Amino acid sequence: MFIMFHSKKTFLVIFMILISFCAFSQKGVKITKNSVSEKTRILFIVDCSYNMYEKWQSDTKIKITQSLISNIADTLSKQENIEVALRVFGSEYDYSSQNCDDTHLLVPFYRMNTDAMKAKLKALVPKGTSAVTKSLEKSQEDFPKDKFSRNIVVMIVDNIDKCDGNIAEVSQSLQKKGKFIKPFIIGISKGMRNFYEQAGLYYEASNEVEFTKILNNIIKQALHNTTAQINLLDSYMETTETNIPITFYDSKSKNLKYSIVHTFNKKGISDTLSLDPLVNYDIIVHTIPPVKKENIKIEAGSHTIVPIQTPQGSMVLRYSSAKTSNAKNYQVIVKQAEKTETINIQSIGEKDRYLVGKYDLEVLSLPPLYLENVEVGQSSTTTIEIPLPGFLHLDKGSSNTTGALFVKDKQETKWVKNLDENKIKESLELMPGEYMIVIKDKNAFKTSDTVIQEIKIESNKTTNVSLSKNK
């Protein structure tokens, strides 16, 4: 059991919690985590300021807190991959000194530290002031450096910070650094919600029974995952999309938490996942382009369905002629229409899936071929045909030449490439069209010595040009 019972009413509350806890733990299918044998570390930060002498129901607040945490430590010591530690504030200096550095790690993280936890808890005597923010800030030093652990903070407070600390700012900063998951804060006095609710998951306990229930519920959340389902929707808002990689990131620290490939189960619906409910997630579905859904909260103890729109179709690139050719499979740069970011590089002959929409393509041929507003529809295949290139074999007659190749279209003559000055003979693979070669001997002293040769390149044909006779 987690606690020592102080009344029949308390016993009933805990009995009901344990029943729901056992039922909950049977649900869910685990998914692949990006860690090995993840360890959960729970740091208890306990208020030991002067206010904790206040009488509650069965005893003083400090005595009740000591009893609850001692019994929780006992229970957790029997479980694998779970460690606890204890930090307190206000335990060493009298309240009159207002010592804001009065915060100490009394029991560090290590296995089998239950006896130490109990001894330190039992010896606590409330004395000092409420150095709450300082304690949370110092807690980042308490967790061992281990990227494969879930770091959880449970704070028990009876007052707001008396040292002018901004606990919300400190908490947000440490969460972004990945020092710990959003902390649990239990207030055992009224009127503190405005101070703490931006710092963590705040619970207010007005009596001993509520305190007991809240603390046990927090431990349940800390120890067990909950279930979720990712529904990938098509253009008709039906769950038909699947077999797409999905990554889950901690929305605060941006650390990668899980990686899966979306799967339908035997019933043809999205498979149930088991996720850590203490983390809010940024979910990225790796379609082309990817779809991102941010700050998704998984409700502990309930089944969360997350719908994400990912309507897809296919695009295939191929040559327009079935004739055999020595042409290489050009790579094609794909961008969303009217956007500048490259989202994919697809080769001719390949078939890739894209979100429904319009795309601009750049075929990395010579010269490049541009295709705009290519439309991809839901569950359909858009086929793009690329003309087969032709081949130019150019004999310059001399290695001491300089010049360039231009393509002629209806509007203007465009530069294609500079010719290689170190080669007498040069072979090029070119898109079909009308071209112009402009070349001259480097040693010529007159611009009139420039040689201009117009040529036509046809698909899958070789054009031989010799410029030596023109010199």
C-alpha positions in Angstrom: 0.0 0.0 0.0 1.0 3.6 -0.6 -0.2 5.1 2.7 -1.0 4.6 6.3 -4.7 5.0 6.8 -5.9 7.6 9.3 -9.6 6.9 8.9 -12.2 4.6 7.4 -13.0 7.3 4.9 -9.4 7.5 3.8 -9.3 3.7 3.4 -12.3 3.8 1.1 -10.8 6.5 -1.1 -7.5 4.6 -1.5 -9.3 1.3 -2.1 -11.2 2.8 -5.0 -8.0 4.3 -6.4 -6.2 1.0 -6.3 -9.1 -0.8 -8.1 -9.0 1.8 -10.9 -5.2 1.7 -10.9 -5.1 -2.0 -11.5 -7.7 -1.9 -14.2 -5.9 1.0 -16.0 -2.6 -0.8 -15.9 -4.0 -3.7 -18.0 -4.7 -1.4 -21.0 -2.5 -0.3 -23.9 0.0 -1.6 -26.3 3.5 -0.5 -25.8 5.3 1.3 -28.6 8.9 1.6 -29.4 10.7 4.1 -27.2 14.0 5.8 -28.2 15.7 4.6 -25.1 16.8 1.4 -23.4 15.1 0.3 -20.2 13.9 3.8 -19.3 14.3 4.7 -15.6 11.8 6.8 -13.7 13.3 9.1 -11.0 10.9 10.9 -8.7 12.3 13.8 -6.6 10.1 14.8 -3.6 10.5 18.4 -2.6 9.0 18.9 0.8 8.0 22.1 2.6 9.6 22.1 6.1 8.9 25.8 6.8 7.4 26.9 10.0 3.8 26.7 8.6 4.0 22.9 8.4 3.4 22.7 12.2 -0.3 23.5 11.5 -2.7 20.9 12.7 -4.8 19.2 10.1 -7.2 16.3 10.7 -5.4 13.4 12.3 -2.0 15.2 12.9 0.1 18.1 11.9 0.8 18.7 8.2 4.5 17.7 8.5 3.6 14.4 10.3 1.0 13.5 7.7 3.4 14.3 4.9 6.2 12.3 6.5 3.9 9.3 6.8 2.6 9.4 3.2 6.0 9.8 1.6 7.5 7.1 3.8 4.9 4.6 2.7 5.2 5.6 -1.0 9.0 5.1 -0.8 8.4 1.7 0.7 6.1 0.7 -2.2 8.3 2.1 -4.9 11.4 0.4 -3.6 9.9 -2.9 -4.7 9.6 -1.8 -8.4 12.2 -2.1 -11.1 13.7 1.0 -12.8 12.3 3.4 -10.2 14.4 5.6 -7.9 13.3 8.3 -5.4 15.1 11.2 -3.7 14.3 13.8 -1.1 14.9 17.6 -1.1 13.5 19.8 1.7 13.5 23.6 2.3 13.1 25.5 5.6 14.5 22.7 7.8 17.8 24.2 9.2 17.4 27.9 9.9 14.8 29.7 12.0 12.0 31.6 10.3 13.4 34.8 11.8 16.6 34.5 9.7 14.6 34.4 6.4 17.4 32.3 4.9 16.5 31.8 1.3 19.3 29.3 0.7 17.8 26.9 3.2 17.2 24.1 0.7 19.0 20.8 0.8 19.1 17.4 -0.9 18.8 15.1 2.0 18.6 11.8 0.2 20.0 11.5 -3.3 18.9 9.0 -6.0 20.1 5.4 -5.6 18.5 2.0 -5.2 17.6 0.7 -1.8 17.5 4.2 -0.2 14.2 3.6 1.6 15.6 3.5 5.1 17.5 6.7 4.5 14.3 8.4 3.2 12.3 7.3 6.2 15.0 8.4 8.7 15.5 11.8 7.1 11.7 12.4 6.9 11.2 11.4 10.5 13.9 13.8 11.7 12.3 16.8 9.9 11.5 19.7 12.2 9.7 22.7 10.6 11.7 25.9 11.2 12.4 28.3 8.4 11.0 30.2 5.4 9.5 29.1 2.1 12.4 29.0 -0.4 10.2 27.3 -3.0 11.6 28.7 -6.3 15.2 28.2 -5.1 14.5 24.6 -4.3 13.0 23.9 -7.7 16.0 25.6 -9.3 18.5 23.6 -7.3 16.6 20.4 -8.2 18.2 20.2 -11.6 21.5 19.3 -9.9 19.8 16.4 -8.1 19.1 14.3 -11.1 21.9 12.1 -12.5 23.0 12.9 -16.1 21.1 10.1 -17.8 19.3 10.7 -21.2 17.3 7.5 -20.7 15.4 8.6 -17.6 12.1 10.3 -16.9 12.8 13.0 -14.3 9.7 13.8 -12.2 9.4 16.5 -9.5 6.6 16.3 -6.8 6.5 19.4 -4.7 4.5 19.7 -1.4 4.0 23.3 -0.4 2.2 25.1 2.3 2.9 28.7 1.2 4.0 30.8 -1.7 7.6 31.7 -2.2 8.8 34.1 0.5 12.0 34.9 -1.3 10.6 36.8 -4.3 11.3 33.9 -6.7 9.5 33.5 -10.1 8.7 29.8 -9.9 6.8 29.8 -13.2 9.8 31.3 -15.1 12.3 28.9 -13.5 10.0 25.9 -14.1 9.5 26.7 -17.8 13.2 27.2 -18.3 14.2 23.9 -16.8 11.5 22.0 -18.7 12.8 23.5 -22.0 16.3 22.3 -21.1 14.8 18.8 -20.5 15.8 18.7 -16.8 12.5 17.3 -15.8 8.9 16.7 -16.9 6.3 19.4 -15.9 6.4 19.2 -12.1 3.5 18.2 -9.9 2.8 20.7 -7.2 0.4 20.0 -4.2 -0.7 22.9 -2.2 -1.9 22.0 1.3 -3.2 25.5 2.0 -5.8 27.5 0.1 -5.3 30.5 -2.1 -2.0 29.6 -3.9 -3.3 28.6 -7.3 -2.4 31.9 -9.0 1.2 31.6 -7.9 1.7 27.9 -8.9 -0.5 27.0 -11.8 1.9 28.3 -14.4 4.8 26.4 -12.9 3.4 22.9 -13.1 0.4 20.7 -12.7 -1.1 22.2 -9.6 -3.4 20.4 -7.1 -5.0 22.0 -4.1 -5.8 19.8 -1.1 -8.1 21.3 1.5 -7.9 18.3 3.8 -6.0 15.2 4.6 -8.2 12.9 2.5 -7.8 15.0 -0.6 -4.1 15.2 0.0 -3.9 11.4 0.2 -5.9 11.0 -3.0 -4.0 13.6 -5.0 -0.6 12.2 -4.0 -1.6 8.6 -4.9 -3.0 9.8 -8.2 0.2 11.6 -9.0 2.2 8.4 -8.3 -0.2 6.4 -10.6 0.4 8.9 -13.4 4.2 8.9 -12.8 4.4 5.1 -13.0 2.1 4.1 -15.9 1.5 5.1 -19.4 -2.0 5.7 -20.9 -3.5 4.9 -24.2 -3.8 6.9 -27.4 -4.8 6.4 -31.0 -3.5 8.4 -34.0 -6.1 8.6 -36.8 -4.6 9.7 -40.2 -7.4 11.3 -42.2 -7.8 11.5 -46.0 -9.6 14.3 -48.0 -13.0 12.8 -47.0 -12.1 12.8 -43.3 -11.9 9.0 -43.3 -9.2 7.1 -41.5 -7.7 5.4 -44.5 -4.1 6.6 -44.5 -1.5 4.3 -42.8 2.1 2.9 -43.0 3.6 6.4 -42.4 6.4 7.0 -39.9 5.4 9.2 -36.9 7.7 10.8 -34.3 6.7 12.1 -30.9 8.6 14.9 -29.3 8.4 16.5 -25.8 6.8 19.8 -26.7 8.9 21.6 -24.0 12.4 20.1 -24.4 11.9 19.0 -28.0 13.6 15.7 -27.1 12.5 12.7 -29.2 10.3 10.4 -27.2 8.9 7.8 -29.5 9.2 6.6 -33.1 6.6 4.4 -34.8 5.2 3.5 -38.2 1.4 4.0 -38.2 -0.4 0.6 -38.3 -4.0 -0.7 -38.6 -4.8 -3.5 -36.3 -6.6 -6.7 -37.2 -10.0 -4.8 -37.0 -8.8 -2.3 -39.6 -8.5 0.6 -37.2 -5.5 2.6 -35.9 -3.5 0.6 -33.4 -3.7 1.6 -29.8 -0.5 3.2 -28.4 0.8 3.4 -24.9 2.2 6.9 -24.1 3.6 8.8 -21.2 0.7 11.0 -20.0 3.1 13.4 -18.2 4.4 14.8 -21.5 2.7 17.1 -24.0 3.7 16.1 -27.5 4.6 17.6 -30.8 3.6 14.9 -33.3 5.2 14.8 -36.7 3.7 12.6 -39.4 6.4 12.1 -42.0 4.4 12.5 -45.2 5.9 14.6 -48.0 5.7 17.4 -46.9 5.5 16.4 -43.2 2.4 17.3 -41.1 3.0 18.6 -37.5 0.5 18.8 -34.7 1.8 20.7 -31.6 1.3 20.5 -27.8 -1.0 17.5 -27.8 -2.0 16.5 -24.3 -2.7 12.8 -23.5 -5.2 12.4 -20.7 -4.0 10.1 -18.0 -6.3 7.2 -17.4 -8.4 7.7 -20.5 -8.1 6.9 -24.2 -7.1 9.9 -26.3 -7.8 10.0 -30.0 -5.7 12.4 -32.1 -7.0 13.1 -35.6 -4.4 14.4 -38.1 -5.2 15.3 -41.7 -2.8 13.6 -44.1 -4.6 13.1 -47.4 -2.2 11.6 -50.0 -1.8 10.7 -53.6 1.1 9.5 -55.7 3.4 11.0 -58.3 5.4 9.0 -60.8 8.1 10.4 -63.1 9.0 8.6 -66.3 10.4 9.2 -69.8 7.8 9.8 -72.5 9.2 7.1 -74.8 9.5 3.5 -74.1 12.4 3.2 -76.5 15.7 2.0 -75.0 18.1 4.8 -74.1 21.4 5.4 -72.4 19.9 8.4 -70.6 20.4 8.6 -66.9 17.6 8.8 -64.4 17.7 12.5 -63.6 16.9 13.7 -60.1 13.9 16.0 -59.8 13.6 18.7 -57.1 10.1 18.9 -55.7 8.7 22.0 -54.0 5.2 23.0 -52.9 3.7 25.4 -55.4 4.8 29.0 -54.8 7.1 27.9 -52.0 10.9 27.9 -51.9 11.8 25.0 -49.6 12.8 21.7 -51.3 10.6 18.9 -49.8 11.8 15.9 -51.8 14.3 14.8 -54.5 12.7 12.2 -56.7 14.4 10.3 -59.5 12.8 9.5 -62.9 11.4 6.0 -62.7 10.4 6.4 -59.0 7.0 6.7 -57.5 6.5 8.7 -54.3 3.5 9.7 -52.2 2.7 13.3 -51.5 0.0 15.3 -49.6 -2.9 16.3 -51.8 -2.0 19.7 -53.4 0.1 21.4 -56.1 3.8 21.1 -56.7 6.6 22.7 -58.7 9.2 20.4 -60.2 12.7 21.1 -61.4 14.2 18.3 -63.5 18.0 18.4 -63.1 18.7 17.8 -66.8 20.7 20.0 -69.1 19.2 22.5 -69.4 16.9 22.2 -66.3 13.2 21.5 -67.1 10.6 23.3 -65.0 7.1 22.1 -64.4 4.7 24.2 -62.3 1.4 23.5 -60.5 1.5 19.7 -60.9 -1.5 18.5 -59.0 -1.7 15.4 -56.8 -5.2 14.1 -55.9 -6.5 11.9 -53.2 -5.6 8.2 -53.7 -4.7 8.8 -57.4 -1.5 8.7 -59.3 -0.2 11.7 -61.2 2.1 10.6 -64.1 4.7 13.1 -65.3 6.4 12.3 -68.6 9.8 13.7 -69.3 11.2 13.8 -72.9 14.1 11.5 -73.5 17.3 13.5 -73.9 19.5 13.5 -77.0 23.3 13.5 -77.2 25.8 16.0 -78.6 29.3 14.9 -79.6 31.3 18.2 -80.1 34.7 18.3 -81.8 36.2 21.8 -81.1 39.3 21.2 -83.2 41.5 22.6 -80.5 42.0 22.5 -76.8 42.7 26.3 -76.7 39.1 27.4 -77.0 36.5 29.1 -74.9 32.8 29.4 -75.3 29.4 28.4 -74.1 26.2 26.5 -75.1 22.8 28.3 -75.4 19.3 27.0 -75.8 16.8 28.9 -78.1 13.2 29.0 -77.2 10.3 31.1 -78.4 11.0 34.0 -76.1 14.8 34.2 -75.6 18.1 32.5 -75.9 19.3 31.2 -72.6 22.7 30.2 -71.4 23.0 26.5 -70.6 26.7 25.9 -69.7 30.2 27.0 -70.4 32.2 24.5 -72.6 35.2 22.7 -71.0 38.3 24.7 -72.1 40.6 21.7 -71.5 38.9 19.3 -73.9 39.0 19.1 -77.6 36.1 16.7 -77.7 33.1 17.1 -75.4 30.0 14.9 -75.0 26.8 16.3 -73.5 23.3 14.9 -72.7 20.7 17.5 -73.6 17.0 18.0 -73.5 15.4 18.1 -77.0 15.4 21.6 -78.5 17.2 24.2 -80.6 20.7 25.2 -79.4 23.5 27.5 -80.3 27.2 27.0 -79.8 29.3 30.2 -79.4 33.1 29.5 -79.4 36.4 31.1 -80.3 40.2 30.4 -80.1 41.7 32.0 -77.0 44.6 33.4 -79.1 42.3 35.1 -81.5 42.5 38.9 -81.4 39.2 39.7 -83.2 35.7 39.2 -82.0 34.9 38.4 -85.6 36.8 35.2 -85.1 33.9 33.9 -82.9 32.3 30.8 -84.3 28.5 30.4 -84.0 26.9 27.0 -84.8 23.2 26.3 -84.5 22.1 22.7 -83.9 19.0 20.7 -83.2 18.9 18.0 -80.5 16.3 15.2 -80.8 15.2 12.7 -78.3 17.3 9.5 -78.2 19.5 10.6 -81.1 23.1 11.6 -81.3 24.2 14.9 -83.1 27.8 15.1 -84.2 29.3 18.6 -84.6 32.8 19.4 -85.8 34.0 23.0 -85.5 37.5 22.5 -86.9 36.3 23.1 -90.4 34.8 26.5 -89.4 38.1 27.9 -88.1 
